[in-house]
Amino acid sequence: MPDRYSSTFANLSSPAIDAFAITPDDATDLPEITRALYIGIGGDLSVVTKEGGSVTLVNLLAGTVLPIRVRAVRATGSTAQSVVGLV
């Protein structure tokens, strides 16, 4: 399939080029650091940022795209569901 943008350099302001479902886990990091998170079902989300900071993002609305780079999404403290990592 043709891709007119295949020769352009992707950076953090570019659209995501892939996505993966995230299952919050207290012990395991994500397979890769995200460029953003999509929240399918709203709630709280406990994350570890790219730089290692831990924070709980509260009262996230369904359908929100958060431009945050995270290395992990923790189960403890998370109530949001259907979270997708955008890369």
PDB file of N, CA, C and O in Angstrom:
ATOM      1  N   MET A   1       0.846  -1.168   0.000  1.00  0.00           N
ATOM      2  CA  MET A   1       0.000   0.000   0.000  1.00  0.00           C
ATOM      3  C   MET A   1       0.897   1.238   0.000  1.00  0.00           C
ATOM      4  O   MET A   1       1.839   1.301   0.789  1.00  0.00           O
ATOM      5  N   PRO A   2       0.640   2.193  -0.836  1.00  0.00           N
ATOM      6  CA  PRO A   2       1.461   3.408  -0.888  1.00  0.00           C
ATOM      7  C   PRO A   2       1.354   4.213   0.408  1.00  0.00           C
ATOM      8  O   PRO A   2       0.291   4.284   1.025  1.00  0.00           O
ATOM      9  N   ASP A   3       2.469   4.814   0.803  1.00  0.00           N
ATOM     10  CA  ASP A   3       2.517   5.685   1.976  1.00  0.00           C
ATOM     11  C   ASP A   3       3.311   6.925   1.598  1.00  0.00           C
ATOM     12  O   ASP A   3       4.542   6.894   1.570  1.00  0.00           O
ATOM     13  N   ARG A   4       2.618   8.008   1.311  1.00  0.00           N
ATOM     14  CA  ARG A   4       3.297   9.216   0.846  1.00  0.00           C
ATOM     15  C   ARG A   4       4.206   9.826   1.900  1.00  0.00           C
ATOM     16  O   ARG A   4       5.025  10.688   1.583  1.00  0.00           O
ATOM     17  N   TYR A   5       4.074   9.391   3.151  1.00  0.00           N
ATOM     18  CA  TYR A   5       4.890   9.957   4.220  1.00  0.00           C
ATOM     19  C   TYR A   5       5.998   9.015   4.687  1.00  0.00           C
ATOM     20  O   TYR A   5       6.622   9.269   5.717  1.00  0.00           O
ATOM     21  N   SER A   6       6.251   7.951   3.963  1.00  0.00           N
ATOM     22  CA  SER A   6       7.237   6.959   4.397  1.00  0.00           C
ATOM     23  C   SER A   6       8.651   7.516   4.474  1.00  0.00           C
ATOM     24  O   SER A   6       9.479   6.977   5.209  1.00  0.00           O
ATOM     25  N   SER A   7       8.947   8.563   3.748  1.00  0.00           N
ATOM     26  CA  SER A   7      10.306   9.109   3.767  1.00  0.00           C
ATOM     27  C   SER A   7      10.455  10.286   4.729  1.00  0.00           C
ATOM     28  O   SER A   7      11.526  10.889   4.798  1.00  0.00           O
ATOM     29  N   THR A   8       9.403  10.618   5.470  1.00  0.00           N
ATOM     30  CA  THR A   8       9.497  11.723   6.420  1.00  0.00           C
ATOM     31  C   THR A   8       9.886  11.204   7.789  1.00  0.00           C
ATOM     32  O   THR A   8       9.589  10.063   8.144  1.00  0.00           O
ATOM     33  N   PHE A   9      10.552  12.053   8.554  1.00  0.00           N
ATOM     34  CA  PHE A   9      11.012  11.697   9.886  1.00  0.00           C
ATOM     35  C   PHE A   9       9.876  11.900  10.891  1.00  0.00           C
ATOM     36  O   PHE A   9       9.276  12.974  10.945  1.00  0.00           O
ATOM     37  N   ALA A  10       9.587  10.876  11.677  1.00  0.00           N
ATOM     38  CA  ALA A  10       8.557  10.983  12.715  1.00  0.00           C
ATOM     39  C   ALA A  10       9.172  11.579  13.979  1.00  0.00           C
ATOM     40  O   ALA A  10      10.234  11.142  14.423  1.00  0.00           O
ATOM     41  N   ASN A  11       8.502  12.577  14.556  1.00  0.00           N
ATOM     42  CA  ASN A  11       8.935  13.126  15.834  1.00  0.00           C
ATOM     43  C   ASN A  11       7.727  13.196  16.764  1.00  0.00           C
ATOM     44  O   ASN A  11       6.636  12.757  16.401  1.00  0.00           O
ATOM     45  N   LEU A  12       7.916  13.741  17.948  1.00  0.00           N
ATOM     46  CA  LEU A  12       6.836  13.712  18.939  1.00  0.00           C
ATOM     47  C   LEU A  12       5.624  14.546  18.557  1.00  0.00           C
ATOM     48  O   LEU A  12       4.548  14.351  19.122  1.00  0.00           O
ATOM     49  N   SER A  13       5.765  15.461  17.622  1.00  0.00           N
ATOM     50  CA  SER A  13       4.595  16.226  17.192  1.00  0.00           C
ATOM     51  C   SER A  13       3.886  15.567  16.011  1.00  0.00           C
ATOM     52  O   SER A  13       2.835  16.038  15.576  1.00  0.00           O
ATOM     53  N   SER A  14       4.453  14.487  15.494  1.00  0.00           N
ATOM     54  CA  SER A  14       3.831  13.738  14.400  1.00  0.00           C
ATOM     55  C   SER A  14       2.707  12.862  14.949  1.00  0.00           C
ATOM     56  O   SER A  14       2.688  12.567  16.144  1.00  0.00           O
ATOM     57  N   PRO A  15       1.778  12.445  14.103  1.00  0.00           N
ATOM     58  CA  PRO A  15       0.747  11.506  14.547  1.00  0.00           C
ATOM     59  C   PRO A  15       1.376  10.174  14.957  1.00  0.00           C
ATOM     60  O   PRO A  15       2.459   9.816  14.495  1.00  0.00           O
ATOM     61  N   ALA A  16       0.693   9.464  15.814  1.00  0.00           N
ATOM     62  CA  ALA A  16       1.158   8.129  16.204  1.00  0.00           C
ATOM     63  C   ALA A  16       1.211   7.233  14.972  1.00  0.00           C
ATOM     64  O   ALA A  16       0.403   7.375  14.053  1.00  0.00           O
ATOM     65  N   ILE A  17       2.167   6.312  14.962  1.00  0.00           N
ATOM     66  CA  ILE A  17       2.286   5.389  13.831  1.00  0.00           C
ATOM     67  C   ILE A  17       1.890   3.965  14.206  1.00  0.00           C
ATOM     68  O   ILE A  17       1.811   3.092  13.341  1.00  0.00           O
ATOM     69  N   ASP A  18       1.641   3.729  15.494  1.00  0.00           N
ATOM     70  CA  ASP A  18       1.200   2.412  15.936  1.00  0.00           C
ATOM     71  C   ASP A  18       0.515   2.559  17.287  1.00  0.00           C
ATOM     72  O   ASP A  18       0.568   3.619  17.911  1.00  0.00           O
ATOM     73  N   ALA A  19      -0.124   1.491  17.728  1.00  0.00           N
ATOM     74  CA  ALA A  19      -0.844   1.500  19.001  1.00  0.00           C
ATOM     75  C   ALA A  19      -0.867   0.095  19.574  1.00  0.00           C
ATOM     76  O   ALA A  19      -0.767  -0.887  18.839  1.00  0.00           O
ATOM     77  N   PHE A  20      -1.001   0.004  20.900  1.00  0.00           N
ATOM     78  CA  PHE A  20      -1.116  -1.299  21.549  1.00  0.00           C
ATOM     79  C   PHE A  20      -1.994  -1.180  22.788  1.00  0.00           C
ATOM     80  O   PHE A  20      -1.996  -0.156  23.471  1.00  0.00           O
ATOM     81  N   ALA A  21      -2.742  -2.251  23.065  1.00  0.00           N
ATOM     82  CA  ALA A  21      -3.596  -2.288  24.255  1.00  0.00           C
ATOM     83  C   ALA A  21      -2.722  -2.376  25.497  1.00  0.00           C
ATOM     84  O   ALA A  21      -1.695  -3.055  25.502  1.00  0.00           O
ATOM     85  N   ILE A  22      -3.140  -1.686  26.542  1.00  0.00           N
ATOM     86  CA  ILE A  22      -2.393  -1.686  27.798  1.00  0.00           C
ATOM     87  C   ILE A  22      -3.232  -2.340  28.878  1.00  0.00           C
ATOM     88  O   ILE A  22      -4.375  -1.948  29.118  1.00  0.00           O
ATOM     89  N   THR A  23      -2.655  -3.341  29.528  1.00  0.00           N
ATOM     90  CA  THR A  23      -3.239  -3.942  30.715  1.00  0.00           C
ATOM     91  C   THR A  23      -2.418  -3.459  31.904  1.00  0.00           C
ATOM     92  O   THR A  23      -1.245  -3.814  32.019  1.00  0.00           O
ATOM     93  N   PRO A  24      -3.009  -2.653  32.797  1.00  0.00           N
ATOM     94  CA  PRO A  24      -2.242  -2.173  33.944  1.00  0.00           C
ATOM     95  C   PRO A  24      -1.639  -3.331  34.733  1.00  0.00           C
ATOM     96  O   PRO A  24      -2.293  -4.350  34.956  1.00  0.00           O
ATOM     97  N   ASP A  25      -0.387  -3.164  35.152  1.00  0.00           N
ATOM     98  CA  ASP A  25       0.357  -4.221  35.838  1.00  0.00           C
ATOM     99  C   ASP A  25       1.306  -3.561  36.830  1.00  0.00           C
ATOM    100  O   ASP A  25       2.025  -2.625  36.482  1.00  0.00           O
ATOM    101  N   ASP A  26       1.306  -4.054  38.072  1.00  0.00           N
ATOM    102  CA  ASP A  26       2.152  -3.464  39.101  1.00  0.00           C
ATOM    103  C   ASP A  26       3.617  -3.863  38.999  1.00  0.00           C
ATOM    104  O   ASP A  26       4.461  -3.232  39.636  1.00  0.00           O
ATOM    105  N   ALA A  27       3.948  -4.887  38.223  1.00  0.00           N
ATOM    106  CA  ALA A  27       5.324  -5.374  38.182  1.00  0.00           C
ATOM    107  C   ALA A  27       6.008  -5.231  36.828  1.00  0.00           C
ATOM    108  O   ALA A  27       7.237  -5.232  36.755  1.00  0.00           O
ATOM    109  N   THR A  28       5.234  -5.108  35.761  1.00  0.00           N
ATOM    110  CA  THR A  28       5.816  -5.145  34.419  1.00  0.00           C
ATOM    111  C   THR A  28       5.677  -3.800  33.719  1.00  0.00           C
ATOM    112  O   THR A  28       4.614  -3.179  33.741  1.00  0.00           O
ATOM    113  N   ASP A  29       6.770  -3.360  33.097  1.00  0.00           N
ATOM    114  CA  ASP A  29       6.732  -2.142  32.291  1.00  0.00           C
ATOM    115  C   ASP A  29       6.115  -2.438  30.929  1.00  0.00           C
ATOM    116  O   ASP A  29       5.974  -3.598  30.544  1.00  0.00           O
ATOM    117  N   LEU A  30       5.753  -1.399  30.213  1.00  0.00           N
ATOM    118  CA  LEU A  30       5.196  -1.533  28.870  1.00  0.00           C
ATOM    119  C   LEU A  30       6.277  -2.015  27.901  1.00  0.00           C
ATOM    120  O   LEU A  30       7.465  -1.881  28.195  1.00  0.00           O
ATOM    121  N   PRO A  31       5.886  -2.574  26.752  1.00  0.00           N
ATOM    122  CA  PRO A  31       6.882  -3.041  25.790  1.00  0.00           C
ATOM    123  C   PRO A  31       7.695  -1.900  25.175  1.00  0.00           C
ATOM    124  O   PRO A  31       8.813  -2.122  24.709  1.00  0.00           O
ATOM    125  N   GLU A  32       7.146  -0.683  25.168  1.00  0.00           N
ATOM    126  CA  GLU A  32       7.891   0.493  24.723  1.00  0.00           C
ATOM    127  C   GLU A  32       7.274   1.738  25.340  1.00  0.00           C
ATOM    128  O   GLU A  32       6.112   1.730  25.748  1.00  0.00           O
ATOM    129  N   ILE A  33       8.051   2.796  25.404  1.00  0.00           N
ATOM    130  CA  ILE A  33       7.574   4.054  25.968  1.00  0.00           C
ATOM    131  C   ILE A  33       6.583   4.693  25.001  1.00  0.00           C
ATOM    132  O   ILE A  33       6.815   4.747  23.793  1.00  0.00           O
ATOM    133  N   THR A  34       5.484   5.169  25.553  1.00  0.00           N
ATOM    134  CA  THR A  34       4.423   5.732  24.712  1.00  0.00           C
ATOM    135  C   THR A  34       4.734   7.166  24.289  1.00  0.00           C
ATOM    136  O   THR A  34       5.589   7.837  24.867  1.00  0.00           O
ATOM    137  N   ARG A  35       4.032   7.598  23.291  1.00  0.00           N
ATOM    138  CA  ARG A  35       4.020   9.005  22.867  1.00  0.00           C
ATOM    139  C   ARG A  35       2.777   9.665  23.471  1.00  0.00           C
ATOM    140  O   ARG A  35       2.767  10.865  23.747  1.00  0.00           O
ATOM    141  N   ALA A  36       1.726   8.855  23.671  1.00  0.00           N
ATOM    142  CA  ALA A  36       0.472   9.340  24.246  1.00  0.00           C
ATOM    143  C   ALA A  36      -0.346   8.136  24.706  1.00  0.00           C
ATOM    144  O   ALA A  36      -0.043   6.995  24.358  1.00  0.00           O
ATOM    145  N   LEU A  37      -1.381   8.407  25.488  1.00  0.00           N
ATOM    146  CA  LEU A  37      -2.312   7.371  25.939  1.00  0.00           C
ATOM    147  C   LEU A  37      -3.723   7.752  25.513  1.00  0.00           C
ATOM    148  O   LEU A  37      -4.111   8.918  25.577  1.00  0.00           O
ATOM    149  N   TYR A  38      -4.482   6.759  25.081  1.00  0.00           N
ATOM    150  CA  TYR A  38      -5.905   6.939  24.797  1.00  0.00           C
ATOM    151  C   TYR A  38      -6.672   6.256  25.920  1.00  0.00           C
ATOM    152  O   TYR A  38      -6.377   5.110  26.261  1.00  0.00           O
ATOM    153  N   ILE A  39      -7.651   6.942  26.497  1.00  0.00           N
ATOM    154  CA  ILE A  39      -8.458   6.405  27.587  1.00  0.00           C
ATOM    155  C   ILE A  39      -9.818   6.013  27.024  1.00  0.00           C
ATOM    156  O   ILE A  39     -10.591   6.877  26.609  1.00  0.00           O
ATOM    157  N   GLY A  40     -10.115   4.714  27.008  1.00  0.00           N
ATOM    158  CA  GLY A  40     -11.381   4.233  26.467  1.00  0.00           C
ATOM    159  C   GLY A  40     -12.536   4.381  27.439  1.00  0.00           C
ATOM    160  O   GLY A  40     -13.617   4.834  27.063  1.00  0.00           O
ATOM    161  N   ILE A  41     -12.308   3.998  28.693  1.00  0.00           N
ATOM    162  CA  ILE A  41     -13.313   4.111  29.747  1.00  0.00           C
ATOM    163  C   ILE A  41     -12.692   4.946  30.858  1.00  0.00           C
ATOM    164  O   ILE A  41     -11.635   4.593  31.381  1.00  0.00           O
ATOM    165  N   GLY A  42     -13.329   6.036  31.217  1.00  0.00           N
ATOM    166  CA  GLY A  42     -12.754   7.000  32.144  1.00  0.00           C
ATOM    167  C   GLY A  42     -12.515   6.475  33.545  1.00  0.00           C
ATOM    168  O   GLY A  42     -13.055   5.445  33.947  1.00  0.00           O
ATOM    169  N   GLY A  43     -11.695   7.207  34.275  1.00  0.00           N
ATOM    170  CA  GLY A  43     -11.352   6.867  35.650  1.00  0.00           C
ATOM    171  C   GLY A  43      -9.982   7.426  35.982  1.00  0.00           C
ATOM    172  O   GLY A  43      -9.512   8.369  35.345  1.00  0.00           O
ATOM    173  N   ASP A  44      -9.343   6.836  36.985  1.00  0.00           N
ATOM    174  CA  ASP A  44      -7.997   7.235  37.390  1.00  0.00           C
ATOM    175  C   ASP A  44      -6.977   6.326  36.720  1.00  0.00           C
ATOM    176  O   ASP A  44      -7.285   5.182  36.388  1.00  0.00           O
ATOM    177  N   LEU A  45      -5.756   6.835  36.521  1.00  0.00           N
ATOM    178  CA  LEU A  45      -4.709   6.039  35.901  1.00  0.00           C
ATOM    179  C   LEU A  45      -3.391   6.326  36.602  1.00  0.00           C
ATOM    180  O   LEU A  45      -2.928   7.466  36.643  1.00  0.00           O
ATOM    181  N   SER A  46      -2.796   5.277  37.152  1.00  0.00           N
ATOM    182  CA  SER A  46      -1.513   5.375  37.835  1.00  0.00           C
ATOM    183  C   SER A  46      -0.409   5.006  36.852  1.00  0.00           C
ATOM    184  O   SER A  46      -0.382   3.892  36.328  1.00  0.00           O
ATOM    185  N   VAL A  47       0.504   5.950  36.603  1.00  0.00           N
ATOM    186  CA  VAL A  47       1.536   5.736  35.591  1.00  0.00           C
ATOM    187  C   VAL A  47       2.925   6.006  36.155  1.00  0.00           C
ATOM    188  O   VAL A  47       3.092   6.675  37.175  1.00  0.00           O
ATOM    189  N   VAL A  48       3.916   5.458  35.450  1.00  0.00           N
ATOM    190  CA  VAL A  48       5.318   5.801  35.676  1.00  0.00           C
ATOM    191  C   VAL A  48       5.780   6.489  34.396  1.00  0.00           C
ATOM    192  O   VAL A  48       5.716   5.906  33.314  1.00  0.00           O
ATOM    193  N   THR A  49       6.239   7.717  34.522  1.00  0.00           N
ATOM    194  CA  THR A  49       6.646   8.487  33.350  1.00  0.00           C
ATOM    195  C   THR A  49       7.954   7.967  32.763  1.00  0.00           C
ATOM    196  O   THR A  49       8.642   7.148  33.372  1.00  0.00           O
ATOM    197  N   LYS A  50       8.279   8.448  31.588  1.00  0.00           N
ATOM    198  CA  LYS A  50       9.521   8.074  30.919  1.00  0.00           C
ATOM    199  C   LYS A  50      10.724   8.306  31.825  1.00  0.00           C
ATOM    200  O   LYS A  50      11.661   7.507  31.831  1.00  0.00           O
ATOM    201  N   GLU A  51      10.703   9.387  32.587  1.00  0.00           N
ATOM    202  CA  GLU A  51      11.824   9.725  33.462  1.00  0.00           C
ATOM    203  C   GLU A  51      11.756   9.045  34.826  1.00  0.00           C
ATOM    204  O   GLU A  51      12.642   9.249  35.656  1.00  0.00           O
ATOM    205  N   GLY A  52      10.710   8.232  35.076  1.00  0.00           N
ATOM    206  CA  GLY A  52      10.636   7.460  36.314  1.00  0.00           C
ATOM    207  C   GLY A  52       9.756   8.030  37.402  1.00  0.00           C
ATOM    208  O   GLY A  52       9.681   7.457  38.489  1.00  0.00           O
ATOM    209  N   GLY A  53       9.092   9.130  37.149  1.00  0.00           N
ATOM    210  CA  GLY A  53       8.191   9.695  38.145  1.00  0.00           C
ATOM    211  C   GLY A  53       6.874   8.936  38.191  1.00  0.00           C
ATOM    212  O   GLY A  53       6.350   8.525  37.155  1.00  0.00           O
ATOM    213  N   SER A  54       6.342   8.752  39.393  1.00  0.00           N
ATOM    214  CA  SER A  54       5.056   8.069  39.567  1.00  0.00           C
ATOM    215  C   SER A  54       3.981   9.101  39.871  1.00  0.00           C
ATOM    216  O   SER A  54       4.167   9.982  40.711  1.00  0.00           O
ATOM    217  N   VAL A  55       2.852   8.980  39.175  1.00  0.00           N
ATOM    218  CA  VAL A  55       1.759   9.922  39.372  1.00  0.00           C
ATOM    219  C   VAL A  55       0.447   9.222  39.038  1.00  0.00           C
ATOM    220  O   VAL A  55       0.392   8.360  38.161  1.00  0.00           O
ATOM    221  N   THR A  56      -0.612   9.610  39.756  1.00  0.00           N
ATOM    222  CA  THR A  56      -1.947   9.126  39.428  1.00  0.00           C
ATOM    223  C   THR A  56      -2.722  10.273  38.796  1.00  0.00           C
ATOM    224  O   THR A  56      -2.911  11.326  39.405  1.00  0.00           O
ATOM    225  N   LEU A  57      -3.163  10.051  37.575  1.00  0.00           N
ATOM    226  CA  LEU A  57      -3.968  11.028  36.845  1.00  0.00           C
ATOM    227  C   LEU A  57      -5.426  10.733  37.182  1.00  0.00           C
ATOM    228  O   LEU A  57      -5.917   9.641  36.894  1.00  0.00           O
ATOM    229  N   VAL A  58      -6.118  11.685  37.783  1.00  0.00           N
ATOM    230  CA  VAL A  58      -7.453  11.418  38.310  1.00  0.00           C
ATOM    231  C   VAL A  58      -8.553  11.971  37.412  1.00  0.00           C
ATOM    232  O   VAL A  58      -8.380  12.960  36.699  1.00  0.00           O
ATOM    233  N   ASN A  59      -9.689  11.287  37.480  1.00  0.00           N
ATOM    234  CA  ASN A  59     -10.917  11.713  36.794  1.00  0.00           C
ATOM    235  C   ASN A  59     -10.742  11.922  35.291  1.00  0.00           C
ATOM    236  O   ASN A  59     -11.250  12.896  34.735  1.00  0.00           O
ATOM    237  N   LEU A  60     -10.030  11.018  34.640  1.00  0.00           N
ATOM    238  CA  LEU A  60      -9.853  11.113  33.190  1.00  0.00           C
ATOM    239  C   LEU A  60     -11.161  10.770  32.494  1.00  0.00           C
ATOM    240  O   LEU A  60     -11.861   9.843  32.902  1.00  0.00           O
ATOM    241  N   LEU A  61     -11.485  11.501  31.467  1.00  0.00           N
ATOM    242  CA  LEU A  61     -12.719  11.270  30.724  1.00  0.00           C
ATOM    243  C   LEU A  61     -12.507  10.247  29.618  1.00  0.00           C
ATOM    244  O   LEU A  61     -11.430  10.174  29.026  1.00  0.00           O
ATOM    245  N   ALA A  62     -13.533   9.462  29.345  1.00  0.00           N
ATOM    246  CA  ALA A  62     -13.488   8.514  28.231  1.00  0.00           C
ATOM    247  C   ALA A  62     -13.250   9.278  26.937  1.00  0.00           C
ATOM    248  O   ALA A  62     -13.806  10.356  26.730  1.00  0.00           O
ATOM    249  N   GLY A  63     -12.425   8.717  26.074  1.00  0.00           N
ATOM    250  CA  GLY A  63     -12.132   9.336  24.792  1.00  0.00           C
ATOM    251  C   GLY A  63     -10.993  10.332  24.820  1.00  0.00           C
ATOM    252  O   GLY A  63     -10.675  10.940  23.798  1.00  0.00           O
ATOM    253  N   THR A  64     -10.372  10.506  25.981  1.00  0.00           N
ATOM    254  CA  THR A  64      -9.274  11.454  26.122  1.00  0.00           C
ATOM    255  C   THR A  64      -7.982  10.888  25.539  1.00  0.00           C
ATOM    256  O   THR A  64      -7.675   9.710  25.722  1.00  0.00           O
ATOM    257  N   VAL A  65      -7.232  11.729  24.840  1.00  0.00           N
ATOM    258  CA  VAL A  65      -5.868  11.392  24.426  1.00  0.00           C
ATOM    259  C   VAL A  65      -4.933  12.261  25.258  1.00  0.00           C
ATOM    260  O   VAL A  65      -4.989  13.489  25.197  1.00  0.00           O
ATOM    261  N   LEU A  66      -4.073  11.606  26.036  1.00  0.00           N
ATOM    262  CA  LEU A  66      -3.140  12.313  26.910  1.00  0.00           C
ATOM    263  C   LEU A  66      -1.756  12.311  26.280  1.00  0.00           C
ATOM    264  O   LEU A  66      -1.198  11.237  26.056  1.00  0.00           O
ATOM    265  N   PRO A  67      -1.185  13.466  25.987  1.00  0.00           N
ATOM    266  CA  PRO A  67       0.149  13.511  25.398  1.00  0.00           C
ATOM    267  C   PRO A  67       1.216  13.344  26.477  1.00  0.00           C
ATOM    268  O   PRO A  67       1.916  14.295  26.825  1.00  0.00           O
ATOM    269  N   ILE A  68       1.329  12.121  27.001  1.00  0.00           N
ATOM    270  CA  ILE A  68       2.277  11.844  28.073  1.00  0.00           C
ATOM    271  C   ILE A  68       3.076  10.593  27.730  1.00  0.00           C
ATOM    272  O   ILE A  68       2.521   9.585  27.293  1.00  0.00           O
ATOM    273  N   ARG A  69       4.380  10.673  27.933  1.00  0.00           N
ATOM    274  CA  ARG A  69       5.261   9.542  27.650  1.00  0.00           C
ATOM    275  C   ARG A  69       5.410   8.736  28.938  1.00  0.00           C
ATOM    276  O   ARG A  69       5.932   9.240  29.933  1.00  0.00           O
ATOM    277  N   VAL A  70       4.954   7.494  28.919  1.00  0.00           N
ATOM    278  CA  VAL A  70       5.026   6.642  30.104  1.00  0.00           C
ATOM    279  C   VAL A  70       5.734   5.336  29.787  1.00  0.00           C
ATOM    280  O   VAL A  70       5.710   4.839  28.661  1.00  0.00           O
ATOM    281  N   ARG A  71       6.368   4.797  30.829  1.00  0.00           N
ATOM    282  CA  ARG A  71       7.035   3.500  30.705  1.00  0.00           C
ATOM    283  C   ARG A  71       6.225   2.380  31.337  1.00  0.00           C
ATOM    284  O   ARG A  71       6.456   1.204  31.057  1.00  0.00           O
ATOM    285  N   ALA A  72       5.252   2.754  32.211  1.00  0.00           N
ATOM    286  CA  ALA A  72       4.439   1.737  32.879  1.00  0.00           C
ATOM    287  C   ALA A  72       3.088   2.322  33.260  1.00  0.00           C
ATOM    288  O   ALA A  72       2.958   3.518  33.519  1.00  0.00           O
ATOM    289  N   VAL A  73       2.084   1.449  33.286  1.00  0.00           N
ATOM    290  CA  VAL A  73       0.761   1.782  33.813  1.00  0.00           C
ATOM    291  C   VAL A  73       0.497   0.769  34.914  1.00  0.00           C
ATOM    292  O   VAL A  73       0.443  -0.434  34.659  1.00  0.00           O
ATOM    293  N   ARG A  74       0.335   1.249  36.119  1.00  0.00           N
ATOM    294  CA  ARG A  74       0.187   0.381  37.284  1.00  0.00           C
ATOM    295  C   ARG A  74      -1.283   0.052  37.561  1.00  0.00           C
ATOM    296  O   ARG A  74      -2.168   0.883  37.356  1.00  0.00           O
ATOM    297  N   ALA A  75      -1.523  -1.172  38.028  1.00  0.00           N
ATOM    298  CA  ALA A  75      -2.879  -1.617  38.350  1.00  0.00           C
ATOM    299  C   ALA A  75      -3.383  -0.940  39.626  1.00  0.00           C
ATOM    300  O   ALA A  75      -4.527  -0.491  39.694  1.00  0.00           O
ATOM    301  N   THR A  76      -2.506  -0.875  40.638  1.00  0.00           N
ATOM    302  CA  THR A  76      -2.888  -0.245  41.896  1.00  0.00           C
ATOM    303  C   THR A  76      -3.111   1.244  41.666  1.00  0.00           C
ATOM    304  O   THR A  76      -2.215   1.948  41.200  1.00  0.00           O
ATOM    305  N   GLY A  77      -4.280   1.709  41.987  1.00  0.00           N
ATOM    306  CA  GLY A  77      -4.621   3.112  41.811  1.00  0.00           C
ATOM    307  C   GLY A  77      -5.271   3.436  40.478  1.00  0.00           C
ATOM    308  O   GLY A  77      -5.670   4.577  40.245  1.00  0.00           O
ATOM    309  N   SER A  78      -5.384   2.442  39.595  1.00  0.00           N
ATOM    310  CA  SER A  78      -5.986   2.677  38.277  1.00  0.00           C
ATOM    311  C   SER A  78      -7.399   2.124  38.221  1.00  0.00           C
ATOM    312  O   SER A  78      -7.646   0.980  38.603  1.00  0.00           O
ATOM    313  N   THR A  79      -8.325   2.948  37.741  1.00  0.00           N
ATOM    314  CA  THR A  79      -9.696   2.493  37.510  1.00  0.00           C
ATOM    315  C   THR A  79     -10.106   2.685  36.051  1.00  0.00           C
ATOM    316  O   THR A  79     -11.097   2.105  35.607  1.00  0.00           O
ATOM    317  N   ALA A  80      -9.354   3.492  35.303  1.00  0.00           N
ATOM    318  CA  ALA A  80      -9.630   3.675  33.872  1.00  0.00           C
ATOM    319  C   ALA A  80      -9.411   2.346  33.153  1.00  0.00           C
ATOM    320  O   ALA A  80      -8.583   1.537  33.573  1.00  0.00           O
ATOM    321  N   GLN A  81     -10.147   2.125  32.081  1.00  0.00           N
ATOM    322  CA  GLN A  81     -10.052   0.864  31.341  1.00  0.00           C
ATOM    323  C   GLN A  81      -9.939   1.133  29.846  1.00  0.00           C
ATOM    324  O   GLN A  81     -10.104   2.259  29.378  1.00  0.00           O
ATOM    325  N   SER A  82      -9.654   0.065  29.119  1.00  0.00           N
ATOM    326  CA  SER A  82      -9.502   0.152  27.660  1.00  0.00           C
ATOM    327  C   SER A  82      -8.490   1.228  27.286  1.00  0.00           C
ATOM    328  O   SER A  82      -8.741   2.077  26.430  1.00  0.00           O
ATOM    329  N   VAL A  83      -7.341   1.168  27.951  1.00  0.00           N
ATOM    330  CA  VAL A  83      -6.265   2.130  27.714  1.00  0.00           C
ATOM    331  C   VAL A  83      -5.418   1.635  26.546  1.00  0.00           C
ATOM    332  O   VAL A  83      -5.098   0.449  26.455  1.00  0.00           O
ATOM    333  N   VAL A  84      -5.062   2.548  25.663  1.00  0.00           N
ATOM    334  CA  VAL A  84      -4.255   2.216  24.488  1.00  0.00           C
ATOM    335  C   VAL A  84      -3.014   3.097  24.494  1.00  0.00           C
ATOM    336  O   VAL A  84      -3.099   4.311  24.679  1.00  0.00           O
ATOM    337  N   GLY A  85      -1.863   2.471  24.290  1.00  0.00           N
ATOM    338  CA  GLY A  85      -0.619   3.216  24.141  1.00  0.00           C
ATOM    339  C   GLY A  85      -0.431   3.610  22.688  1.00  0.00           C
ATOM    340  O   GLY A  85      -0.521   2.765  21.798  1.00  0.00           O
ATOM    341  N   LEU A  86      -0.174   4.870  22.444  1.00  0.00           N
ATOM    342  CA  LEU A  86       0.085   5.367  21.092  1.00  0.00           C
ATOM    343  C   LEU A  86       1.580   5.619  20.956  1.00  0.00           C
ATOM    344  O   LEU A  86       2.195   6.248  21.818  1.00  0.00           O
ATOM    345  N   VAL A  87       2.158   5.125  19.868  1.00  0.00           N
ATOM    346  CA  VAL A  87       3.605   5.269  19.651  1.00  0.00           C
ATOM    347  C   VAL A  87       3.885   5.805  18.262  1.00  0.00           C
ATOM    348  O   VAL A  87       5.045   5.994  17.895  1.00  0.00           O
TER     349      VAL A  87
END
